[in-house]
Amino acid sequence: MSVKLEMSEDQVKLLKQKIAEHKQKPGPLMPTLHDAQTIFGCIPLEVQKIIAEELGESIAKINGVVTFYSRFTLEPKGKHVISVCLGTACYVRGSQMVIDEFKKLLNIGSNQTTEDGNFTLMETRCIGACGLAPVFTVDDDVYGTSSPKTAREVFAKLTE
Ligand code: FES
């Protein structure tokens, strides 16, 4: 399940303008991707094509970079982003059960967005809060020492 990206002409124009600016300096790819993520909220294939054309790079290269860095996403994110840490400290304390609970509650898999566009569920690596393991975040809020029960409570609050 995914949310389709709608690109307006203004957004495309802005991206091309940004690319033209970045091309004046060495290493234009990363700042371009950063801008694309900000403008569109994600960098799907149709946006990668524009970047590839404007920078004279292959789509394979652009796609490789987009999929390598977790700060770039291929699909638009939902209104709320739930990220469950599957780093070692969290994993050994049961974060897999927490993410499995969210999958059941949201009826989606990892790195997917609900059809209504309300929630995106992400798996993350260590976010540096191992002392609170297992940890998940909802937007800017951090939930430590979590369990499937915490997941249910937070989900209930978000959907009330
Ligand atoms: S392993 Fe989850 S916060 Fe470090």
Backbone and ligand atoms as CSV (ligand in chain L), in Angstrom:
chain,resi,resn,atom,element,x,y,z
A,1,MET,N,N,0.839,-1.188,0.000
A,1,MET,CA,C,0.000,0.000,0.000
A,1,MET,C,C,0.879,1.246,0.000
A,2,SER,N,N,0.604,2.168,-0.884
A,2,SER,CA,C,1.419,3.364,-0.888
A,2,SER,C,C,0.574,4.553,-1.288
A,3,VAL,N,N,1.058,5.721,-0.917
A,3,VAL,CA,C,0.357,6.949,-1.241
A,3,VAL,C,C,1.009,7.528,-2.485
A,4,LYS,N,N,0.179,7.883,-3.471
A,4,LYS,CA,C,0.754,8.369,-4.731
A,4,LYS,C,C,1.200,9.824,-4.561
A,5,LEU,N,N,2.369,10.091,-5.129
A,5,LEU,CA,C,2.885,11.454,-5.043
A,5,LEU,C,C,2.274,12.317,-6.132
A,6,GLU,N,N,1.807,13.504,-5.732
A,6,GLU,CA,C,1.343,14.439,-6.744
A,6,GLU,C,C,2.355,15.563,-6.838
A,7,MET,N,N,2.893,15.742,-8.052
A,7,MET,CA,C,3.900,16.788,-8.233
A,7,MET,C,C,3.248,17.977,-8.918
A,8,SER,N,N,3.364,19.152,-8.340
A,8,SER,CA,C,2.833,20.326,-9.026
A,8,SER,C,C,3.942,20.913,-9.897
A,9,GLU,N,N,3.506,21.698,-10.903
A,9,GLU,CA,C,4.494,22.328,-11.783
A,9,GLU,C,C,5.429,23.236,-11.001
A,10,ASP,N,N,4.871,23.902,-9.995
A,10,ASP,CA,C,5.687,24.809,-9.179
A,10,ASP,C,C,6.788,24.058,-8.439
A,11,GLN,N,N,6.428,22.872,-7.937
A,11,GLN,CA,C,7.430,22.074,-7.209
A,11,GLN,C,C,8.559,21.659,-8.145
A,12,VAL,N,N,8.174,21.233,-9.360
A,12,VAL,CA,C,9.184,20.790,-10.331
A,12,VAL,C,C,10.074,21.981,-10.710
A,13,LYS,N,N,9.439,23.129,-10.889
A,13,LYS,CA,C,10.194,24.331,-11.253
A,13,LYS,C,C,11.187,24.692,-10.139
A,14,LEU,N,N,10.710,24.612,-8.904
A,14,LEU,CA,C,11.578,24.932,-7.766
A,14,LEU,C,C,12.760,23.964,-7.697
A,15,LEU,N,N,12.481,22.687,-7.916
A,15,LEU,CA,C,13.557,21.696,-7.875
A,15,LEU,C,C,14.606,22.008,-8.946
A,16,LYS,N,N,14.138,22.302,-10.167
A,16,LYS,CA,C,15.077,22.586,-11.254
A,16,LYS,C,C,15.919,23.829,-10.955
A,17,GLN,N,N,15.267,24.798,-10.337
A,17,GLN,CA,C,15.974,26.024,-9.942
A,17,GLN,C,C,17.078,25.700,-8.925
A,18,LYS,N,N,16.726,24.860,-7.951
A,18,LYS,CA,C,17.699,24.465,-6.916
A,18,LYS,C,C,18.853,23.700,-7.545
A,19,ILE,N,N,18.523,22.807,-8.488
A,19,ILE,CA,C,19.569,22.019,-9.133
A,19,ILE,C,C,20.532,22.950,-9.877
A,20,ALA,N,N,19.963,23.936,-10.579
A,20,ALA,CA,C,20.805,24.878,-11.328
A,20,ALA,C,C,21.770,25.581,-10.371
A,21,GLU,N,N,21.277,25.922,-9.171
A,21,GLU,CA,C,22.157,26.572,-8.174
A,21,GLU,C,C,23.244,25.606,-7.697
A,22,HIS,N,N,22.837,24.364,-7.384
A,22,HIS,CA,C,23.806,23.396,-6.853
A,22,HIS,C,C,24.862,23.021,-7.883
A,23,LYS,N,N,24.463,23.098,-9.162
A,23,LYS,CA,C,25.416,22.716,-10.217
A,23,LYS,C,C,26.597,23.685,-10.317
A,24,GLN,N,N,26.424,24.868,-9.739
A,24,GLN,CA,C,27.521,25.850,-9.764
A,24,GLN,C,C,28.675,25.408,-8.852
A,25,LYS,N,N,28.343,24.499,-7.924
A,25,LYS,CA,C,29.368,24.082,-6.950
A,25,LYS,C,C,29.675,22.601,-7.115
A,26,PRO,N,N,30.839,22.161,-6.620
A,26,PRO,CA,C,31.144,20.734,-6.712
A,26,PRO,C,C,30.204,19.917,-5.809
A,27,GLY,N,N,29.961,18.680,-6.197
A,27,GLY,CA,C,29.133,17.785,-5.374
A,27,GLY,C,C,27.690,18.203,-5.274
A,28,PRO,N,N,27.006,18.407,-6.401
A,28,PRO,CA,C,25.619,18.894,-6.330
A,28,PRO,C,C,24.581,17.835,-5.932
A,29,LEU,N,N,24.957,16.555,-5.943
A,29,LEU,CA,C,23.941,15.514,-5.750
A,29,LEU,C,C,23.280,15.539,-4.369
A,30,MET,N,N,24.104,15.543,-3.306
A,30,MET,CA,C,23.504,15.475,-1.963
A,30,MET,C,C,22.615,16.687,-1.653
A,31,PRO,N,N,23.103,17.924,-1.919
A,31,PRO,CA,C,22.187,19.049,-1.660
A,31,PRO,C,C,20.934,18.994,-2.518
A,32,THR,N,N,21.041,18.467,-3.729
A,32,THR,CA,C,19.859,18.347,-4.587
A,32,THR,C,C,18.863,17.358,-3.980
A,33,LEU,N,N,19.368,16.224,-3.507
A,33,LEU,CA,C,18.467,15.219,-2.919
A,33,LEU,C,C,17.812,15.768,-1.656
A,34,HIS,N,N,18.598,16.506,-0.895
A,34,HIS,CA,C,18.061,17.108,0.324
A,34,HIS,C,C,16.894,18.048,-0.031
A,35,ASP,N,N,17.099,18.866,-1.051
A,35,ASP,CA,C,16.033,19.791,-1.470
A,35,ASP,C,C,14.827,19.026,-2.010
A,36,ALA,N,N,15.090,17.974,-2.787
A,36,ALA,CA,C,13.989,17.190,-3.361
A,36,ALA,C,C,13.143,16.581,-2.250
A,37,GLN,N,N,13.820,16.073,-1.207
A,37,GLN,CA,C,13.100,15.472,-0.079
A,37,GLN,C,C,12.239,16.526,0.614
A,38,THR,N,N,12.781,17.735,0.748
A,38,THR,CA,C,12.032,18.817,1.406
A,38,THR,C,C,10.852,19.265,0.542
A,39,ILE,N,N,11.087,19.396,-0.758
A,39,ILE,CA,C,10.032,19.912,-1.646
A,39,ILE,C,C,8.883,18.907,-1.789
A,40,PHE,N,N,9.233,17.640,-2.019
A,40,PHE,CA,C,8.191,16.643,-2.313
A,40,PHE,C,C,7.830,15.764,-1.105
A,41,GLY,N,N,8.671,15.787,-0.076
A,41,GLY,CA,C,8.428,14.908,1.067
A,41,GLY,C,C,8.917,13.493,0.824
A,42,CYS,N,N,9.456,13.246,-0.366
A,42,CYS,CA,C,9.997,11.939,-0.718
A,42,CYS,C,C,10.685,12.074,-2.084
A,43,ILE,N,N,11.412,11.023,-2.473
A,43,ILE,CA,C,12.109,11.088,-3.766
A,43,ILE,C,C,11.789,9.824,-4.581
A,44,PRO,N,N,10.586,9.736,-5.103
A,44,PRO,CA,C,10.240,8.549,-5.897
A,44,PRO,C,C,10.918,8.593,-7.274
A,45,LEU,N,N,10.699,7.556,-8.049
A,45,LEU,CA,C,11.383,7.410,-9.333
A,45,LEU,C,C,11.160,8.599,-10.270
A,46,GLU,N,N,9.922,9.126,-10.281
A,46,GLU,CA,C,9.675,10.241,-11.217
A,46,GLU,C,C,10.502,11.480,-10.859
A,47,VAL,N,N,10.758,11.666,-9.561
A,47,VAL,CA,C,11.605,12.798,-9.147
A,47,VAL,C,C,13.073,12.468,-9.445
A,48,GLN,N,N,13.447,11.216,-9.231
A,48,GLN,CA,C,14.827,10.809,-9.530
A,48,GLN,C,C,15.152,11.019,-11.010
A,49,LYS,N,N,14.150,10.786,-11.864
A,49,LYS,CA,C,14.360,10.967,-13.310
A,49,LYS,C,C,14.703,12.412,-13.629
A,50,ILE,N,N,13.980,13.337,-13.010
A,50,ILE,CA,C,14.251,14.762,-13.244
A,50,ILE,C,C,15.673,15.091,-12.791
A,51,ILE,N,N,16.036,14.596,-11.610
A,51,ILE,CA,C,17.367,14.890,-11.066
A,51,ILE,C,C,18.451,14.308,-11.978
A,52,ALA,N,N,18.210,13.076,-12.435
A,52,ALA,CA,C,19.193,12.420,-13.307
A,52,ALA,C,C,19.405,13.235,-14.582
A,53,GLU,N,N,18.296,13.669,-15.176
A,53,GLU,CA,C,18.402,14.456,-16.412
A,53,GLU,C,C,19.138,15.766,-16.184
A,54,GLU,N,N,18.742,16.456,-15.126
A,54,GLU,CA,C,19.318,17.787,-14.877
A,54,GLU,C,C,20.795,17.723,-14.488
A,55,LEU,N,N,21.175,16.644,-13.783
A,55,LEU,CA,C,22.573,16.543,-13.346
A,55,LEU,C,C,23.443,15.744,-14.313
A,56,GLY,N,N,22.791,15.124,-15.301
A,56,GLY,CA,C,23.552,14.308,-16.248
A,56,GLY,C,C,24.113,13.044,-15.595
A,57,GLU,N,N,23.363,12.516,-14.628
A,57,GLU,CA,C,23.778,11.286,-13.928
A,57,GLU,C,C,22.828,10.159,-14.306
A,58,SER,N,N,23.222,8.916,-14.018
A,58,SER,CA,C,22.311,7.812,-14.310
A,58,SER,C,C,21.289,7.682,-13.175
A,59,ILE,N,N,20.106,7.170,-13.541
A,59,ILE,CA,C,19.079,6.953,-12.515
A,59,ILE,C,C,19.571,5.920,-11.505
A,60,ALA,N,N,20.345,4.936,-11.999
A,60,ALA,CA,C,20.851,3.888,-11.098
A,60,ALA,C,C,21.676,4.521,-9.976
A,61,LYS,N,N,22.501,5.497,-10.329
A,61,LYS,CA,C,23.337,6.137,-9.307
A,61,LYS,C,C,22.470,6.917,-8.316
A,62,ILE,N,N,21.531,7.680,-8.850
A,62,ILE,CA,C,20.658,8.477,-7.976
A,62,ILE,C,C,19.876,7.542,-7.053
A,63,ASN,N,N,19.323,6.491,-7.633
A,63,ASN,CA,C,18.523,5.542,-6.848
A,63,ASN,C,C,19.362,4.884,-5.752
A,64,GLY,N,N,20.613,4.570,-6.093
A,64,GLY,CA,C,21.513,3.952,-5.118
A,64,GLY,C,C,21.699,4.852,-3.907
A,65,VAL,N,N,21.882,6.146,-4.157
A,65,VAL,CA,C,22.113,7.084,-3.056
A,65,VAL,C,C,20.826,7.271,-2.244
A,66,VAL,N,N,19.708,7.406,-2.944
A,66,VAL,CA,C,18.421,7.621,-2.255
A,66,VAL,C,C,18.104,6.445,-1.330
A,67,THR,N,N,18.336,5.231,-1.821
A,67,THR,CA,C,17.979,4.067,-0.998
A,67,THR,C,C,19.013,3.796,0.100
A,68,PHE,N,N,20.226,4.337,-0.053
A,68,PHE,CA,C,21.260,4.106,0.960
A,68,PHE,C,C,21.011,4.925,2.228
A,69,TYR,N,N,20.612,6.159,2.058
A,69,TYR,CA,C,20.447,7.044,3.219
A,69,TYR,C,C,19.012,7.012,3.726
A,70,SER,N,N,18.884,6.711,5.045
A,70,SER,CA,C,17.518,6.570,5.571
A,70,SER,C,C,16.778,7.906,5.641
A,71,ARG,N,N,17.514,9.030,5.525
A,71,ARG,CA,C,16.789,10.311,5.604
A,71,ARG,C,C,16.038,10.604,4.306
A,72,PHE,N,N,16.372,9.862,3.237
A,72,PHE,CA,C,15.625,10.012,1.992
A,72,PHE,C,C,14.597,8.896,1.885
A,73,THR,N,N,13.411,9.212,1.398
A,73,THR,CA,C,12.392,8.169,1.272
A,73,THR,C,C,11.839,8.136,-0.143
A,74,LEU,N,N,11.415,6.953,-0.561
A,74,LEU,CA,C,10.894,6.784,-1.916
A,74,LEU,C,C,9.415,7.107,-2.007
A,75,GLU,N,N,8.738,7.016,-0.888
A,75,GLU,CA,C,7.290,7.262,-0.885
A,75,GLU,C,C,6.965,8.384,0.091
A,76,PRO,N,N,5.851,9.078,-0.160
A,76,PRO,CA,C,5.478,10.118,0.796
A,76,PRO,C,C,5.230,9.497,2.157
A,77,LYS,N,N,5.627,10.206,3.204
A,77,LYS,CA,C,5.385,9.677,4.543
A,77,LYS,C,C,4.003,10.074,5.016
A,78,GLY,N,N,3.485,9.318,5.972
A,78,GLY,CA,C,2.165,9.611,6.517
A,78,GLY,C,C,2.208,10.809,7.453
A,79,LYS,N,N,1.019,11.198,7.913
A,79,LYS,CA,C,0.906,12.340,8.825
A,79,LYS,C,C,1.733,12.075,10.088
A,80,HIS,N,N,1.667,10.846,10.595
A,80,HIS,CA,C,2.482,10.457,11.750
A,80,HIS,C,C,3.481,9.395,11.310
A,81,VAL,N,N,4.724,9.563,11.743
A,81,VAL,CA,C,5.739,8.563,11.426
A,81,VAL,C,C,6.123,7.832,12.707
A,82,ILE,N,N,5.874,6.526,12.717
A,82,ILE,CA,C,6.231,5.694,13.866
A,82,ILE,C,C,7.504,4.952,13.496
A,83,SER,N,N,8.564,5.130,14.287
A,83,SER,CA,C,9.834,4.467,13.988
A,83,SER,C,C,10.215,3.581,15.158
A,84,VAL,N,N,10.392,2.311,14.881
A,84,VAL,CA,C,10.759,1.376,15.945
A,84,VAL,C,C,12.225,1.005,15.769
A,85,CYS,N,N,12.993,1.156,16.854
A,85,CYS,CA,C,14.421,0.861,16.772
A,85,CYS,C,C,14.657,-0.649,16.815
A,86,LEU,N,N,15.360,-1.132,15.807
A,86,LEU,CA,C,15.712,-2.554,15.792
A,86,LEU,C,C,17.224,-2.720,15.970
A,87,GLY,N,N,17.854,-1.700,16.567
A,87,GLY,CA,C,19.275,-1.821,16.918
A,87,GLY,C,C,19.447,-2.915,17.962
A,88,THR,N,N,20.672,-3.334,18.175
A,88,THR,CA,C,20.906,-4.513,19.030
A,88,THR,C,C,20.292,-4.392,20.422
A,89,ALA,N,N,20.568,-3.273,21.117
A,89,ALA,CA,C,20.073,-3.128,22.496
A,89,ALA,C,C,18.551,-3.217,22.543
A,90,CYS,N,N,17.897,-2.590,21.572
A,90,CYS,CA,C,16.432,-2.623,21.549
A,90,CYS,C,C,15.922,-3.998,21.133
A,91,TYR,N,N,16.617,-4.565,20.168
A,91,TYR,CA,C,16.181,-5.865,19.648
A,91,TYR,C,C,16.197,-6.930,20.746
A,92,VAL,N,N,17.307,-6.973,21.513
A,92,VAL,CA,C,17.390,-8.010,22.552
A,92,VAL,C,C,16.371,-7.783,23.669
A,93,ARG,N,N,15.860,-6.573,23.756
A,93,ARG,CA,C,14.829,-6.304,24.783
A,93,ARG,C,C,13.422,-6.350,24.198
A,94,GLY,N,N,13.315,-6.852,22.991
A,94,GLY,CA,C,11.963,-7.150,22.491
A,94,GLY,C,C,11.345,-6.151,21.528
A,95,SER,N,N,12.172,-5.336,20.835
A,95,SER,CA,C,11.548,-4.359,19.937
A,95,SER,C,C,10.858,-5.009,18.739
A,96,GLN,N,N,11.257,-6.245,18.424
A,96,GLN,CA,C,10.568,-6.938,17.313
A,96,GLN,C,C,9.084,-7.130,17.653
A,97,MET,N,N,8.812,-7.424,18.935
A,97,MET,CA,C,7.408,-7.607,19.342
A,97,MET,C,C,6.638,-6.292,19.237
A,98,VAL,N,N,7.364,-5.188,19.500
A,98,VAL,CA,C,6.719,-3.865,19.431
A,98,VAL,C,C,6.371,-3.547,17.979
A,99,ILE,N,N,7.314,-3.770,17.080
A,99,ILE,CA,C,7.024,-3.442,15.675
A,99,ILE,C,C,5.961,-4.396,15.116
A,100,ASP,N,N,5.993,-5.635,15.561
A,100,ASP,CA,C,4.960,-6.582,15.102
A,100,ASP,C,C,3.569,-6.129,15.549
A,101,GLU,N,N,3.509,-5.559,16.758
A,101,GLU,CA,C,2.228,-5.059,17.265
A,101,GLU,C,C,1.741,-3.895,16.393
A,102,PHE,N,N,2.658,-2.996,16.054
A,102,PHE,CA,C,2.273,-1.864,15.194
A,102,PHE,C,C,1.824,-2.356,13.812
A,103,LYS,N,N,2.507,-3.373,13.298
A,103,LYS,CA,C,2.110,-3.914,11.990
A,103,LYS,C,C,0.673,-4.414,12.043
A,104,LYS,N,N,0.345,-5.086,13.155
A,104,LYS,CA,C,-1.022,-5.618,13.312
A,104,LYS,C,C,-2.026,-4.464,13.435
A,105,LEU,N,N,-1.679,-3.490,14.272
A,105,LEU,CA,C,-2.598,-2.368,14.513
A,105,LEU,C,C,-2.843,-1.550,13.246
A,106,LEU,N,N,-1.776,-1.370,12.469
A,106,LEU,CA,C,-1.878,-0.505,11.286
A,106,LEU,C,C,-2.217,-1.285,10.018
A,107,ASN,N,N,-2.045,-2.590,10.112
A,107,ASN,CA,C,-2.310,-3.448,8.968
A,107,ASN,C,C,-1.383,-3.142,7.778
A,108,ILE,N,N,-0.147,-2.827,8.095
A,108,ILE,CA,C,0.868,-2.587,7.059
A,108,ILE,C,C,2.173,-3.236,7.493
A,109,GLY,N,N,3.128,-3.303,6.588
A,109,GLY,CA,C,4.449,-3.824,6.919
A,109,GLY,C,C,5.411,-2.677,7.238
A,110,SER,N,N,6.659,-3.036,7.496
A,110,SER,CA,C,7.667,-2.015,7.768
A,110,SER,C,C,7.884,-1.152,6.539
A,111,ASN,N,N,8.186,0.091,6.784
A,111,ASN,CA,C,8.481,1.051,5.722
A,111,ASN,C,C,7.305,1.217,4.757
A,112,GLN,N,N,6.109,1.085,5.291
A,112,GLN,CA,C,4.915,1.315,4.476
A,112,GLN,C,C,4.046,2.381,5.135
A,113,THR,N,N,3.119,2.891,4.330
A,113,THR,CA,C,2.211,3.940,4.813
A,113,THR,C,C,0.780,3.445,4.692
A,114,THR,N,N,-0.043,3.751,5.676
A,114,THR,CA,C,-1.441,3.314,5.608
A,114,THR,C,C,-2.142,4.009,4.441
A,115,GLU,N,N,-3.160,3.360,3.939
A,115,GLU,CA,C,-3.847,3.869,2.749
A,115,GLU,C,C,-4.440,5.262,2.961
A,116,ASP,N,N,-4.867,5.557,4.200
A,116,ASP,CA,C,-5.439,6.880,4.464
A,116,ASP,C,C,-4.365,7.949,4.643
A,117,GLY,N,N,-3.094,7.545,4.545
A,117,GLY,CA,C,-2.002,8.519,4.646
A,117,GLY,C,C,-1.753,9.001,6.065
A,118,ASN,N,N,-2.325,8.332,7.049
A,118,ASN,CA,C,-2.165,8.815,8.428
A,118,ASN,C,C,-0.890,8.337,9.114
A,119,PHE,N,N,-0.442,7.124,8.768
A,119,PHE,CA,C,0.713,6.568,9.480
A,119,PHE,C,C,1.732,5.930,8.538
A,120,THR,N,N,3.005,6.166,8.856
A,120,THR,CA,C,4.090,5.431,8.205
A,120,THR,C,C,4.804,4.666,9.304
A,121,LEU,N,N,5.110,3.420,9.046
A,121,LEU,CA,C,5.828,2.600,10.036
A,121,LEU,C,C,7.238,2.338,9.529
A,122,MET,N,N,8.216,2.746,10.314
A,122,MET,CA,C,9.612,2.586,9.887
A,122,MET,C,C,10.392,1.717,10.874
A,123,GLU,N,N,11.368,1.004,10.335
A,123,GLU,CA,C,12.341,0.320,11.188
A,123,GLU,C,C,13.562,1.219,11.218
A,124,THR,N,N,14.136,1.446,12.388
A,124,THR,CA,C,15.360,2.251,12.388
A,124,THR,C,C,16.479,1.481,13.078
A,125,ARG,N,N,17.679,1.961,12.865
A,125,ARG,CA,C,18.815,1.424,13.614
A,125,ARG,C,C,18.939,2.279,14.868
A,126,CYS,N,N,19.957,1.994,15.674
A,126,CYS,CA,C,20.145,2.670,16.961
A,126,CYS,C,C,19.967,4.188,16.854
A,127,ILE,N,N,19.131,4.724,17.719
A,127,ILE,CA,C,18.931,6.179,17.701
A,127,ILE,C,C,19.644,6.824,18.890
A,128,GLY,N,N,20.501,6.042,19.543
A,128,GLY,CA,C,21.322,6.601,20.621
A,128,GLY,C,C,20.602,6.714,21.946
A,129,ALA,N,N,19.536,5.958,22.122
A,129,ALA,CA,C,18.815,5.998,23.395
A,129,ALA,C,C,18.739,4.589,23.975
A,130,CYS,N,N,19.844,3.840,23.842
A,130,CYS,CA,C,19.845,2.425,24.231
A,130,CYS,C,C,19.454,2.216,25.691
A,131,GLY,N,N,19.766,3.198,26.563
A,131,GLY,CA,C,19.427,3.082,27.981
A,131,GLY,C,C,17.926,2.948,28.193
A,132,LEU,N,N,17.154,3.375,27.182
A,132,LEU,CA,C,15.691,3.317,27.293
A,132,LEU,C,C,15.108,2.137,26.520
A,133,ALA,N,N,15.960,1.258,26.041
A,133,ALA,CA,C,15.521,0.178,25.153
A,133,ALA,C,C,14.419,-0.681,25.778
A,134,PRO,N,N,13.498,-1.182,24.974
A,134,PRO,CA,C,13.311,-0.904,23.549
A,134,PRO,C,C,12.585,0.437,23.309
A,135,VAL,N,N,13.033,1.113,22.284
A,135,VAL,CA,C,12.585,2.475,22.035
A,135,VAL,C,C,11.834,2.582,20.718
A,136,PHE,N,N,10.771,3.378,20.724
A,136,PHE,CA,C,10.203,3.783,19.436
A,136,PHE,C,C,9.868,5.260,19.494
A,137,THR,N,N,9.734,5.879,18.343
A,137,THR,CA,C,9.378,7.291,18.309
A,137,THR,C,C,8.118,7.474,17.477
A,138,VAL,N,N,7.329,8.457,17.846
A,138,VAL,CA,C,6.190,8.866,17.023
A,138,VAL,C,C,6.411,10.345,16.767
A,139,ASP,N,N,6.691,10.688,15.528
A,139,ASP,CA,C,7.082,12.051,15.164
A,139,ASP,C,C,8.264,12.458,16.066
A,140,ASP,N,N,8.096,13.483,16.917
A,140,ASP,CA,C,9.239,13.906,17.741
A,140,ASP,C,C,9.209,13.321,19.152
A,141,ASP,N,N,8.218,12.492,19.446
A,141,ASP,CA,C,8.122,11.938,20.800
A,141,ASP,C,C,8.822,10.590,20.900
A,142,VAL,N,N,9.567,10.420,21.999
A,142,VAL,CA,C,10.306,9.173,22.213
A,142,VAL,C,C,9.612,8.353,23.303
A,143,TYR,N,N,9.394,7.074,23.041
A,143,TYR,CA,C,8.798,6.172,24.032
A,143,TYR,C,C,9.806,5.096,24.389
A,144,GLY,N,N,10.250,5.106,25.662
A,144,GLY,CA,C,11.250,4.134,26.095
A,144,GLY,C,C,10.628,3.008,26.886
A,145,THR,N,N,11.459,1.989,27.152
A,145,THR,CA,C,11.031,0.800,27.887
A,145,THR,C,C,9.657,0.353,27.387
A,146,SER,N,N,9.541,0.261,26.098
A,146,SER,CA,C,8.239,0.006,25.492
A,146,SER,C,C,7.923,-1.488,25.364
A,147,SER,N,N,6.695,-1.758,25.045
A,147,SER,CA,C,6.223,-3.133,24.899
A,147,SER,C,C,5.052,-3.097,23.917
A,148,PRO,N,N,4.532,-4.242,23.524
A,148,PRO,CA,C,3.347,-4.228,22.667
A,148,PRO,C,C,2.200,-3.447,23.324
A,149,LYS,N,N,2.160,-3.488,24.666
A,149,LYS,CA,C,1.098,-2.750,25.376
A,149,LYS,C,C,1.264,-1.242,25.148
A,150,THR,N,N,2.521,-0.751,25.246
A,150,THR,CA,C,2.764,0.680,24.987
A,150,THR,C,C,2.315,1.022,23.573
A,151,ALA,N,N,2.639,0.147,22.632
A,151,ALA,CA,C,2.261,0.387,21.237
A,151,ALA,C,C,0.751,0.549,21.121
A,152,ARG,N,N,0.013,-0.340,21.795
A,152,ARG,CA,C,-1.457,-0.271,21.727
A,152,ARG,C,C,-1.977,1.023,22.353
A,153,GLU,N,N,-1.367,1.402,23.494
A,153,GLU,CA,C,-1.826,2.626,24.181
A,153,GLU,C,C,-1.562,3.869,23.331
A,154,VAL,N,N,-0.361,3.946,22.758
A,154,VAL,CA,C,0.000,5.119,21.951
A,154,VAL,C,C,-0.875,5.173,20.702
A,155,PHE,N,N,-1.091,4.031,20.115
A,155,PHE,CA,C,-1.926,3.982,18.897
A,155,PHE,C,C,-3.360,4.445,19.230
A,156,ALA,N,N,-3.861,3.983,20.379
A,156,ALA,CA,C,-5.231,4.366,20.781
A,156,ALA,C,C,-5.318,5.879,20.943
A,157,LYS,N,N,-4.275,6.468,21.544
A,157,LYS,CA,C,-4.272,7.919,21.746
A,157,LYS,C,C,-4.230,8.664,20.413
A,158,LEU,N,N,-3.457,8.141,19.479
A,158,LEU,CA,C,-3.310,8.811,18.182
A,158,LEU,C,C,-4.569,8.710,17.322
A,159,THR,N,N,-5.392,7.723,17.609
A,159,THR,CA,C,-6.564,7.516,16.763
A,159,THR,C,C,-7.869,7.918,17.450
A,160,GLU,N,N,-7.759,8.453,18.665
A,160,GLU,CA,C,-9.016,8.766,19.392
A,160,GLU,C,C,-9.687,10.001,18.817
L,1,FES,S1,S,19.686,0.110,19.930
L,1,FES,FE1,FE,17.804,1.156,20.044
L,1,FES,S2,S,18.386,3.085,20.775
L,1,FES,FE2,FE,20.254,2.066,20.602
